[in-house]
Amino acid sequence: MPNIEDKMAKARAAKKPPTYKNIHPDVKALDDDATLSLKNVKEWEKHNKERVKELRPLIRKASGKEERELRRELINRVGYVKSIATYLDTGTWLDLFYGKDQENKMKWKTIVPAYDSEGFVKIENWRLLSYNETTTD
């Protein structure tokens, strides 16, 4: 009679790779070396879920400033996990930061520019003074 470990090994070998039906096709299409690839994002999600589990008992034991800091970290991490779930469902990254511990800042790219009433491209963080405006320095 075959050993249980042998049966399990045979079953694992016969198992097909996952199809990820709940993952957006754009996310699945990215290479593994891409920043927001499925492999990387799943790793970030796992890390943050583990950290959330670690934080809950620490908060119960802490008090004062330490407790507030841990609660803030918990809320940030829970929000980040939700943001990752949204990305996997929709293919749209909503968060300003990315990475295992949100250590990198997202760089945005304008795909379709917006135009003002005069037909000029709207650009953030600028202002041209018209002739009738004066500056007070």
GIPERA-V496760 format. One line per field, one symbol per residue. ss: DSSP state (~ for helix, > for strand, _ for the rest). phi: phi as a letter, one per 40 degrees, with the letter a starting at -180 (. if undefined). psi: psi as a letter, one per 40 degrees, with the letter a starting at -180 (. if undefined). Layout:
ss->???
phi->???
psi->???
//
This chain:
ss->___~~~~~~~~~~~__________~~~~~________~~~~~~~~~~~~~~~~~~~~~~~~___~~~~~~~~~~~~~~~~~~~~~~~~~~______>>_____>>_________>_____>________________
phi->.ccccccccccccccccccfccccdccccccccccbcdccccccccdccccccccdccccccagcccccccccccccccccccccccccbgbccccbahdbfcbccbcbccbccbcccgcccbcfaabcccccbbbb
psi->hiiddddddddddehiiiegdehiddddeiideidfiddddddddddddddddddddddddiibddddddddddddddddddddddddddehheidiiidffeihihihhdhiiiadeeihhhifihhhideiiih.
//
